[in-house]
Amino acid sequence: MSKYDVVTIGSVTQDTYIASPTFRVTASAVSLTGKSQCFPFGTKIILDDFHLEVGGGATNAAATFRRFGFRTAVISRCGDDPSGKFVLDALQQEKIDTSHIQVVSNQKTEYSVIFLNKNGERSIFVYLGVSKDFGPLHIAAKEVNTKWFYVTSLGGNASAISGVVKNKKRGVNIAWNPGKGDLQLPRNTFNRLVRSVDILLVNREEAGLLFGTKNWTAIRRAYQKRQYPVCIVTDGENGSWLFNGSAAMRTTIRKVRAKDTTGAGDAFGSGFVSGLIRKPGDFAHALFVGSANAMSVVQKVGAKHGLVTPSQLGKLKTRIHIT
């Protein structure tokens, strides 16, 4: 019998959320996104509120799996600083096993400051700390007895990712939600790694990096040529697509008022895998659970406060449509 149902792998962070009416989003020709979040320079800015939270893809996903009653652990790294203690204490309160989180002496935990605006969008300032090096994680992964690995961004560390996906040979199911650094690996390297994965989860922006296009028809064609595993592409409030061989499924959702979009992708991916664990092979159910989880989490500040439990799913069925 496996010790865990799911083990998540990736970063753990302490997040500070701040909001102020002085924050403004403006069009900007020099910004990478075409927009800049601005505030007055050279003055004291009064905040509406602030929140201290535990973040990082590994912890956000782990929280969903615990909501669904799965035995869950996290493989990650943190420093021996106050932020690291904050992270470990919060995970232990959630009954998430932290024994596989490496505490690095005299180092700092990843830390983020998140600037929120009124429509739920945000800018994030990140100090990577010990998350700059994910090298040791694959060693812990080799020693863990689990049914599933849920892998989040590993910063393009090909050796760490390779060490994790090798566990496929011992019968572990693997879902991977790669970050930008992972997607920028040499294409041959990425393709070799992803073929040992059961579920690939990306957003539409990331799909553009992966497939060279954001057009849905072109994405589907490119996916079929690559011989990738089951691939889910999320598109925020526009829903998501699932590609599986020659088949495709689309999810649309009823719009909600978003307070914070941080962690929406983590909520969708971990919700999708939770649905698949409960009903193996039922991709429509998995898409529903992922969509419900993401829809709920964006209505709260923080990546965990809005996560759903199985008992709450019935109330959301009329808000999600799958074809």
N, C-alpha and C positions, 0 to 999 in steps of 0.2 A: 504493500500500500504506500502511495506517495505521501511524503510528509506534508507537502503543500499542494494546493490546487493551482495556484498561480504565483510566480515570482516575477516582480518587476525589476528592470535594470535601467539605470540612467542617473540623472542628476537629482540631488536634493538641495533645496535652497531655503533661506529665510527671506520672505518677501515683505516689503513695507509698501502699502498702498496709500497714496495721497491724492486728495482732490481739492480744487479751489476754483471759485468762479472767475479768477483771473486767468486761468488756462484757456488759450484760444488755439483753434486749429485754422491755419491759413494755407492757401495755395502757395507752392514754392517751386520754382523752376530748378533750384539747385538741390532739392531733397530727392533722395533715392525713390521715395514713394509718391512724390508730387505734392506732398503736404508736409507742413511742419507744425509741431505743437509749441506754442510760444507763451511766454509770461514776461512781465516787466523786469528789466535788468536794473540792478543797483538799488533795490528796495526790499523791505520785509514783506513777505507774502503770507497772508493769513489762510490757513487751511480750513476747509469745511470739516474734515475728518481725516483720520488715518487708521489703518488696520495692520496688525502684524499677523502674518500667516506663514504656513509651511507650504512651499511650492516645489517646482521641479517635476518633470514628467513622470518620474518613477513614483513619487509620493502621490501625485494626483490620481494616477491609474490605480495604485494600491488601495486608495480610499474607496473607489468604486467597487473593487473586488470584495472588500470587506463589507460594504453595504449589501452585497448579494450573498453574504454568508460564506465566502470562500476562504480557505486557509491561505493566508497571504504573507509573503516576505518581500523585503526590498534588498537588492544588491546595489550598493553605491559607496561613495566616499564622502566624508565630512571632516572638518577640522576639529581640534579639541578646544574650540572657542565657545563663547556664549551662544552664538548662532547654531553651532552644532548640537549643543545641549538642548536648545529650543526645539530643533528638528526631531531629535531622538525622543524627547519627552512627549511631543505631540503624536508621533507615530505609535508609541507604546500605549498612549491613551486610546487610540483607535484599535488596539489589539492587533497591530501589524508587527510581525517579527522583524526586529532590527539587528539581530545577531550577525547578519552578513553585511552590515554597513561598516566599512573600515574607517576607524577614527585615526586621523593622521596627526601626529604630534607637531606642535609649533606651526600649524598651518591654519588657514582660514577657510570657513565654509563658503560655498557660493552664496552670494547675496544680491538681491534685486530691489530697486526702487521703481515703483510702477506709478506713472502719472495717468490718472483717469480723467476722461472728459465726460460730458453729460450724456453722450449717446452710447457709452460703454466701451468705446475704443480707447486704446492706451499706447503710451510709449514706455519702454522698459529700459532702465539703466542696469547693466549686469556686471558684477565682479565675479569672475569664474572661480577663483580660489582653487581648491583641490580638484575641481571638476575639469581643469585643463588636462588632466592625465587620467584616462579611464583604463590604462593598461592592465592593472591588477584585477579588473572585474571578471575577466574570463576565467581566472583561476577559481574564484568563488563559484561561478556558474557551473563549472565542472563537478563540483562537490555537492551540489544541491539536488535533492530528490523532489522533483515537481512534475506535474502534468503539463504545465504551460509556462513558457517564458514570454513576458510582454516587454519588449525592448523599445526604449525611447531613444532620443538622440544620444549618440556617443561621440559627437564632435569630429566625425570623419576618421576615427581611429580604427583603421582597417584590421589591425591585429586583434584588438579587443572584440570587434564584431565577429571576426572569423572564429575566435575562440568560443563565442557564445553559440553561433549557428552550428558548430560541430556537434552540439548536443542533440541535434536532430537524429543522429545515428543511434542514439540510445532511446529513441521513441518519444522525445519531448516535443510537443507542439510549440511553434514559435510564431508570434505576431510581432511585426516590426513597424514602428512609427518613426522613420528616419528624420533627422534634422537636415538643415541646409548643408552642413559640413559633410554629412554622410552622402547626400545626393551629389556632391561635387567630387566624390571619389572617381578615379578613372573608370570609364564605363564598363570595361571588361571586369574590373575588380568588383564593382557594384553588382553586375549581372551574376557573377559567380556566387556572391554572398546571398543575393535575394532568392536564388533558386533552392536554397536550403530553408526557406521560410514558408509558412503556411498562409499567412495573412500579411499583406502589405497595405499600410495606411498612410495616405498623404492628403494634403489639401490641394486646392486647384493651383495655387501658386507653385507649390512643390512639384505638381504634375507637369507644369510648364518646364521646370528644370529637367525633369526626368524624361519626358517625351518630346520636348522641343516645341510644344504647342499647348494652348489652353482651350482649343476648340474640341468639343466633346466627341464629335465624329472622328476627328483626327487622333484624339487620345485613344479611343477604342481600337482603331486600326493599328496604332503603334503598340498598344498593349498586346494585341494578338500576335504580332510579329516577334515580340520579345520572349514569349513563353514564360511569362511571369506567373507567380501564384495568384490566388484570389486577391484582387486589388480594389480598395475602396478609395474614392476621391471625394472629399468633402468640399462644400462651397458655401460655408456660412449659412446665412438665412435662406439661401437658395436650395438647400438640401444636399443630396449626395448621390453618387453613382457607385454601383458595384459591378465590376467586370470579372467574369469567371469563364475562361475559355472563349467560346463564341457568344455566350449569353451575357446579358446586361440587365440590371435592375436600377430603377430610379426612385429616390425618396424625395418628396416635397413636404414642407412643414408650414404650419400656420405661423405667421410672424408674431414675435413677442417683443416686449420692450426690454432691451438689453441694458443691464447696469454695468457689466464687466465681462468682456469676451475672453479674458485670460483663462486658459485651461479648457476652453470649449473643445479643442481638438483632442485633448487627453480624455475628456469626458465621453466624447463620441467613440473613440477607439476602444477604451476600456469597457464601455457599455456594450459595444458590438461584440467583443470577445466574451463578455459575461453572458450575453444572450446566446451565443454559440455554444458555450459550455453547458448551459441549461438545456438547450435544444440542438444537439449536434446536427449539422447539415442544413438547418433551417435558416437560410440567409435572410429571408424576409423578417423573421422574428429578430434576428441579430441587428438588422438595420433599424427596426423599430426601437429596440432598447437603446442603441447608440444615439439615435436621433432624440429620443425622449430625455436621455441623460444630458446631452448637450443643450437642448432647449431649456431645460430646467436650470442648469448651472449658470447660464449667462444672466439669469434674472436676479442673481445674488452677487455681492462683491466677494471675491476670493474664489479659488478654483475648486473648493470642496463643499461649500455650504449648501449649494443647490442640488447636489447629487441625489439621484432617486434611489428608492428601495423597491424591491419587487412588488410590494403591496401598493405602491403609488402608480404603477404603470397603467392600470386599467383606466385611470382618469385622463390619460393622454392619448388614447387610441384614436379619438376623433380629430386630433390635431396633426396627425401624421398620415401621409398617403404614400403607398408603395406600389409601383407598377413594374 
